[in-house]
Amino acid sequence: MIKKNWPVLSYENGKRTYETLQLWTQIAGKIKLATLPWANHSWNITLHITPYGLSTQSMPYKDIDFQIDFNFLIHKLKISTSTGQTREFDLHGLSVAAFYERIFALLESLGIELSIMTAPSEIENPIPFEMDNVHASYDENHVTAFHQALLSIQDLFMVFRCGFNGKASPIHFFWGGFDLALAFFSGRKAPKHPGKIPGLPDWVLQDAYSHELMDFGFWTGSEAFPEAAFYCYLYPEPKGYAAGKIGPSEAYYNPSLGEYILPYSAVQNADDPEQKLLEFLRSTYEVGADLAEWDSDLFEGNETPAFSKSIL
């Protein structure tokens, strides 16, 4: 397995940049939402990791298609269309309000006229995008490290995903929670989710959790949990889940989150980061699948090492 780049991440130092970037990605994500029909679990409106940043991928508008890309190598946002037109702007020094104004001005210059709900999702006490001059931080060092970490995590998640035979999500970036996620499904229906997440209609959560799932992911942290970390949870949570024996030694169950947690720093500082993260993913799967009585044929394990050989 090729060793990847696992840069240092600090929620304390990068917090302001992460908060601004989350709101920018929500604007791009809501533009995607405005162009596409709803697909189950909202998988088609997520963002995707690219070698240079984050992308909406292709979106339809009347007789053209367009795409919005965050380029974290040159720190610009670019809009491209199927007619060959492009527009871009620099990401430095922009408040959320300025970003909102600029992206919609560029869309309009391309003949793309859309509107979105401007209240941020999944955020307490949200400020409408067009009024938000509070969040205006963009530190290149934090953005670059964040992007490099996402690339490494995505590659490792794909190695893990290859061992699962059931229904599984893409590895994608949810702009609401600002997390990279991968979900496995047992195939059985789940109890109705209670909802109650700020800025998110209950029916969205009930669609997302319509069937039993195990979710693996990564996020940069929050005020309530100020540390970058990997997580795993099972919905619905089976009896005894919190007492499961998982690895590595730095991993634990967080009762306030209802999730197993592995600090990103434990992976970043490890002699073999990839194996440490795989141990967390495999062991949390085993605990959850056993307690929830998932079909043993769903996961074969023995994931094929990434980038090792060509089979076509």
C-alpha positions in Angstrom: 0.0 0.0 0.0 1.4 3.4 -1.0 2.0 5.7 2.0 -0.1 8.8 1.7 0.3 12.3 3.2 -1.2 12.7 6.7 -0.7 16.4 7.5 -1.1 17.9 11.0 -4.7 19.3 11.5 -5.7 21.6 14.3 -9.3 22.5 15.0 -8.2 25.2 17.4 -6.0 26.9 14.8 -8.1 26.2 11.8 -11.5 26.7 13.2 -12.2 30.1 11.6 -11.1 28.8 8.2 -13.1 25.6 8.5 -16.3 27.5 9.4 -16.0 29.9 6.4 -15.2 27.0 4.1 -18.2 25.0 5.4 -20.5 27.9 4.5 -19.0 28.3 1.1 -19.4 24.6 0.4 -23.0 24.9 1.5 -23.7 27.6 -1.1 -22.2 25.4 -3.8 -24.1 22.4 -2.5 -27.4 24.2 -2.4 -26.8 25.3 -6.0 -26.4 21.6 -6.9 -29.6 20.8 -4.9 -31.5 23.4 -7.0 -30.5 21.7 -10.3 -31.2 18.0 -9.6 -34.1 15.8 -8.7 -33.9 14.2 -5.2 -32.2 10.8 -5.0 -32.4 8.5 -2.0 -30.2 9.5 0.9 -29.4 12.8 -0.9 -26.3 11.1 -2.4 -26.5 13.0 -5.7 -26.2 16.4 -4.1 -23.0 15.9 -2.2 -19.5 17.2 -3.1 -16.6 15.1 -4.3 -12.9 15.1 -3.6 -10.6 15.9 -6.5 -6.8 16.1 -6.8 -7.2 19.8 -6.6 -10.0 20.3 -4.1 -13.8 19.8 -4.0 -16.3 19.6 -6.9 -20.0 19.6 -7.4 -19.5 17.5 -10.6 -21.8 18.1 -13.5 -25.2 19.9 -13.0 -27.9 20.5 -15.6 -29.3 23.8 -16.4 -31.7 24.2 -19.4 -29.7 23.1 -22.5 -26.2 23.2 -20.8 -24.4 21.5 -18.0 -22.1 23.3 -15.6 -19.8 22.5 -12.7 -18.4 24.3 -9.7 -14.9 23.5 -8.4 -13.0 24.6 -5.4 -9.3 24.6 -6.4 -7.3 24.4 -3.2 -4.0 24.3 -5.1 -4.3 27.8 -6.5 -7.1 28.9 -4.1 -9.7 29.8 -6.6 -13.3 28.9 -7.4 -14.0 28.0 -11.0 -17.3 27.6 -12.8 -17.1 25.6 -16.1 -19.9 25.0 -18.7 -20.4 22.4 -21.4 -20.2 25.2 -23.9 -16.6 25.9 -23.0 -17.2 29.1 -21.0 -15.5 29.5 -17.6 -15.5 32.0 -14.8 -13.4 32.1 -11.7 -12.5 34.2 -8.7 -9.9 34.2 -5.9 -10.9 32.7 -2.5 -8.7 35.0 -0.4 -10.3 37.8 1.7 -14.0 36.9 1.1 -16.7 36.9 3.6 -19.6 34.5 3.1 -21.8 37.3 1.9 -19.1 38.4 -0.6 -18.7 34.8 -1.8 -22.4 34.4 -2.2 -22.7 37.6 -4.2 -19.8 36.8 -6.4 -20.7 33.2 -7.3 -24.3 34.2 -8.2 -23.0 37.1 -10.3 -20.8 34.8 -12.3 -23.6 32.3 -12.7 -25.8 35.0 -14.1 -23.0 36.1 -16.5 -23.2 32.6 -17.9 -26.9 32.7 -18.3 -27.6 30.5 -15.3 -30.3 32.0 -13.1 -31.0 30.0 -9.9 -32.1 30.7 -6.4 -31.4 28.8 -3.2 -32.5 28.9 0.5 -29.9 31.1 2.0 -30.2 29.8 5.6 -27.3 27.5 6.4 -28.0 23.9 7.2 -27.1 21.9 10.3 -25.8 25.0 12.1 -27.0 26.6 15.4 -28.1 30.3 15.1 -27.4 30.5 11.4 -26.8 33.8 9.6 -28.3 34.0 6.1 -25.5 33.7 3.5 -26.1 37.1 2.0 -25.9 38.8 5.4 -22.9 36.9 6.8 -19.9 39.2 7.1 -18.7 37.4 10.3 -17.1 34.4 8.6 -14.3 35.7 6.4 -11.2 33.6 7.1 -9.2 31.7 4.5 -5.8 30.5 5.6 -4.0 28.6 2.8 -2.0 26.4 5.2 -5.1 25.1 6.9 -7.0 24.6 3.6 -4.0 22.8 2.0 -3.6 20.4 5.0 -7.4 19.7 5.0 -7.4 18.9 1.3 -4.3 16.6 1.6 -6.0 14.8 4.5 -9.2 14.3 2.5 -7.2 12.7 -0.3 -5.5 10.3 2.0 -8.7 9.4 3.8 -10.7 8.9 0.6 -8.1 6.5 -0.8 -8.1 4.5 2.5 -11.9 4.4 2.7 -12.0 3.0 -0.8 -9.7 0.2 0.2 -12.0 -0.6 3.1 -15.1 -0.3 1.0 -13.9 -3.0 -1.4 -14.4 -5.6 1.3 -18.2 -4.9 1.5 -20.6 -6.8 -0.8 -23.9 -5.0 0.2 -25.3 -1.7 -0.7 -22.8 1.0 0.0 -22.7 4.8 -0.5 -20.1 6.6 -2.6 -17.3 8.1 -0.6 -18.5 11.7 -0.6 -18.4 15.0 1.2 -21.6 16.2 2.9 -21.6 20.0 2.9 -24.2 20.2 5.7 -22.1 18.5 8.3 -18.8 19.2 6.6 -17.7 15.6 6.7 -16.4 12.9 4.4 -18.5 9.8 4.8 -19.1 6.2 3.7 -22.2 4.2 4.6 -22.9 0.5 4.6 -26.4 -1.0 4.6 -27.7 -4.3 6.0 -30.7 -4.4 3.6 -33.3 -4.1 6.4 -35.6 -1.2 7.0 -34.9 1.0 10.1 -37.2 2.7 12.6 -38.4 6.1 11.7 -35.6 8.7 12.5 -36.7 11.4 15.0 -35.0 14.2 13.0 -34.5 17.4 15.0 -31.2 18.6 13.5 -31.0 22.4 13.1 -31.7 23.7 9.6 -32.6 20.2 8.2 -36.2 19.1 7.6 -37.1 15.9 9.4 -38.0 14.1 6.2 -34.5 14.5 4.9 -33.1 12.6 7.9 -35.9 10.0 7.7 -35.0 9.4 4.1 -31.3 9.2 4.9 -31.9 6.7 7.8 -34.7 4.7 6.1 -32.7 1.5 6.3 -30.2 0.1 8.8 -26.8 1.6 8.2 -23.3 1.8 9.5 -21.7 5.1 8.8 -17.9 5.8 8.8 -16.5 9.3 8.4 -14.2 12.1 9.1 -14.7 15.7 10.2 -12.6 18.5 11.4 -14.3 19.0 14.7 -16.8 21.4 16.3 -17.2 23.6 19.3 -18.7 20.7 21.1 -15.9 18.3 20.0 -12.9 20.5 19.2 -10.7 17.9 17.5 -10.4 16.4 14.0 -11.5 12.7 14.2 -12.8 9.6 12.5 -16.1 8.2 13.6 -18.4 5.2 13.2 -22.0 4.8 14.3 -24.8 2.3 13.7 -28.5 3.2 13.2 -30.4 2.0 15.0 -27.8 1.4 17.7 -28.1 -2.2 19.1 -28.0 -3.0 22.7 -24.4 -3.3 24.0 -22.9 -1.3 21.2 -21.1 1.2 23.5 -19.3 -1.6 25.3 -17.8 -3.1 22.1 -14.1 -4.0 22.0 -12.6 -2.1 19.2 -9.1 -1.0 18.2 -6.7 0.7 18.1 -6.0 1.7 21.7 -6.7 5.4 21.1 -10.3 4.7 19.9 -13.3 4.9 22.2 -17.1 5.3 22.4 -18.3 8.9 22.9 -21.7 8.7 24.6 -22.7 12.3 23.9 -22.2 11.7 20.2 -23.3 8.1 20.1 -20.3 7.3 18.0 -17.0 5.5 18.1 -14.2 8.0 17.8 -10.6 7.7 16.6 -8.7 11.0 16.9 -7.1 12.1 13.6 -3.9 12.8 15.5 -3.6 9.2 16.4 -3.5 8.2 12.7 -1.4 11.2 11.7 1.3 10.3 14.3 1.3 6.6 13.7 4.2 4.7 12.2 1.7 3.1 9.9 -1.3 5.5 9.6 -3.1 3.4 7.0 -3.1 0.2 9.1 -4.2 2.2 12.2 -7.2 3.6 10.4 -8.1 0.3 8.8 -8.0 -1.3 12.3 -10.6 1.2 13.5 -12.8 0.7 10.5 -12.6 -3.1 10.5 -13.1 -3.4 14.3 -16.1 -1.0 14.5 -17.7 -2.9 11.6 -17.2 -6.2 13.3 -18.7 -5.0 16.6 -21.7 -3.4 15.0 -22.4 -6.2 12.5 -22.2 -8.8 15.2 -24.5 -7.0 17.6 -27.0 -6.0 14.9 -26.9 -9.5 13.4 -26.0 -8.4 9.9 -25.5 -11.1 7.3 -22.0 -12.5 7.6 -21.7 -12.6 3.8 -21.9 -8.8 3.6 -18.3 -8.3 4.4 -15.4 -10.4 3.1 -12.6 -8.4 4.5 -9.1 -8.9 3.1 -9.4 -5.7 1.1 -7.3 -5.5 -2.0 -4.3 -3.2 -1.4 -4.8 0.1 -3.2 -2.9 0.8 -6.4 -1.1 -2.6 -6.3 -1.9 -4.0 -9.7 -3.9 -3.6 -12.9 -6.7 -6.1 -13.5 -8.0 -4.8 -16.8 
